[in-house]
Amino acid sequence: MQLRNQIARSSVAMKSYARPATPSSGRGSGVSKGPVSAGTRKRYDGNEDNTIMDETDAEIAAEIKEMKEEIMGRFNNQDRLIECGRERLKQKLQERRMAAMAAKENTERTRAQAILWCEEAVENNVDKTKIDMQRKLRSRIEEKMQNRGESAPVADEKVIT
């Protein structure tokens, strides 16, 4: 939007600069101009003021050309800035996507590690429970054997698991 306003102002400035301030000054001096020769198509009225006017017209045309070049340079600069901004946005978007993917992978890895840890804890508890049950079974067997009168220890026997 700002660029459009700047272009409009530059365009209006160029038009007002190229246009004469008063209608009579645009038509030249009050002196009538001589005939245009067919061969050279230059105006001749026997006065050197026309060469001054031609130089002024050339200066104005040169200034208009310079202004156009400056405006086109600004457009090109704006285009480069816009393209650079697009590239930066694309790069930031790509970085954010990569960060999101890394975070997602990290979250999934953390979840998998938590599940594995829970499985290990359950397996350890199962092993502990199994060992406790084997001890209780041995102690019951020993109690029963002692109650029957046998005093032989059962520690050497293999417990079925």
C-alpha positions in Angstrom: 0.0 0.0 0.0 2.8 2.3 0.9 4.6 1.5 -2.4 1.4 2.4 -4.4 1.1 5.7 -2.6 4.7 6.5 -3.3 4.3 5.6 -7.0 1.2 7.7 -7.3 3.0 10.7 -5.8 6.0 10.2 -8.1 3.7 9.9 -11.1 1.8 13.1 -10.2 5.1 14.9 -9.5 6.4 13.8 -13.0 3.3 15.0 -14.7 3.2 18.3 -13.0 6.9 18.8 -13.7 6.5 18.0 -17.4 3.4 20.1 -17.7 3.9 23.9 -17.9 2.7 26.0 -15.0 0.5 28.3 -17.1 -1.2 27.5 -20.4 0.5 30.4 -22.2 4.0 29.4 -21.2 3.4 26.0 -22.7 2.7 27.4 -26.1 5.9 29.4 -26.2 6.4 33.1 -26.3 4.0 35.6 -27.8 6.1 35.8 -30.9 4.7 33.6 -33.7 7.0 30.9 -34.9 8.2 30.8 -38.5 7.4 28.1 -41.0 8.7 24.6 -40.5 11.2 23.7 -43.3 10.3 20.4 -45.0 13.8 19.1 -45.1 15.0 19.5 -41.5 11.6 19.8 -39.7 13.2 22.4 -37.4 11.4 25.6 -36.6 13.1 28.7 -37.7 12.1 32.2 -36.8 15.4 33.9 -37.0 15.6 34.0 -33.2 18.0 32.2 -30.9 15.4 31.8 -28.2 14.2 28.7 -29.9 17.5 27.0 -29.3 17.1 27.9 -25.6 13.6 26.4 -25.6 14.9 23.3 -27.3 17.7 23.0 -24.7 15.1 23.4 -21.9 12.9 20.8 -23.5 15.9 18.5 -23.7 16.8 19.2 -20.0 13.2 18.4 -19.0 13.2 15.3 -21.0 16.5 14.2 -19.4 15.2 15.0 -16.0 12.0 13.0 -16.7 14.1 10.1 -17.9 16.2 10.3 -14.7 13.1 10.3 -12.6 11.7 7.3 -14.5 15.0 5.5 -14.0 15.0 6.4 -10.3 11.4 5.1 -10.0 12.2 1.9 -11.9 15.3 1.5 -9.7 13.0 1.8 -6.6 10.6 -0.7 -8.1 13.5 -3.1 -8.7 14.7 -2.5 -5.2 11.3 -3.2 -3.8 11.0 -6.3 -5.9 14.4 -7.5 -4.5 13.3 -6.7 -1.0 10.0 -8.6 -1.5 11.8 -11.6 -2.9 14.3 -11.5 0.0 11.4 -11.3 2.5 9.8 -14.3 0.8 13.0 -16.3 1.0 13.3 -15.4 4.7 9.7 -16.5 5.3 10.3 -19.7 3.5 13.4 -20.4 5.5 11.6 -19.6 8.8 8.7 -21.9 7.8 11.1 -24.7 7.0 12.9 -24.2 10.3 9.6 -24.3 12.2 8.6 -27.4 10.3 11.9 -29.1 11.1 11.6 -28.0 14.8 8.0 -29.4 14.9 9.2 -32.7 13.4 12.1 -32.9 15.9 9.7 -32.1 18.8 7.3 -34.7 17.6 10.1 -37.3 17.2 11.4 -36.4 20.7 7.9 -36.7 22.2 7.4 -40.1 20.5 10.9 -41.2 21.7 10.1 -40.1 25.2 6.8 -42.0 25.1 8.5 -45.1 23.9 11.1 -44.9 26.6 8.4 -44.4 29.2 6.6 -47.5 27.9 9.8 -49.5 27.9 10.6 -48.3 31.4 7.1 -49.4 32.6 7.5 -52.8 30.9 10.9 -53.2 32.7 9.3 -52.2 36.0 6.5 -54.7 35.5 8.9 -57.5 34.5 11.0 -56.7 37.6 7.9 -56.8 39.8 6.9 -60.1 38.2 10.4 -61.5 38.9 10.3 -60.3 42.5 6.8 -61.8 43.0 8.0 -65.1 41.5 11.0 -65.2 43.8 8.8 -64.3 46.8 6.3 -67.0 45.9 9.1 -69.6 45.5 10.4 -68.6 49.0 6.9 -68.9 50.5 6.5 -72.3 48.8 9.8 -73.5 50.2 9.0 -72.3 53.6 5.6 -74.0 53.6 7.3 -77.2 52.3 9.9 -77.0 55.1 7.1 -76.4 57.7 5.2 -79.4 56.5 8.2 -81.6 56.6 9.1 -80.4 60.0 5.6 -81.0 61.2 5.8 -84.6 59.9 9.0 -85.1 61.7 11.4 -85.0 58.9 14.2 -82.6 59.6 16.0 -82.8 56.2 16.3 -79.3 54.6 14.8 -78.8 51.2 17.3 -76.1 50.1 19.0 -78.5 47.6 15.8 -79.4 45.8 15.0 -77.6 42.6 11.8 -75.6 42.6 9.6 -75.9 39.5 9.0 -72.6 38.0 
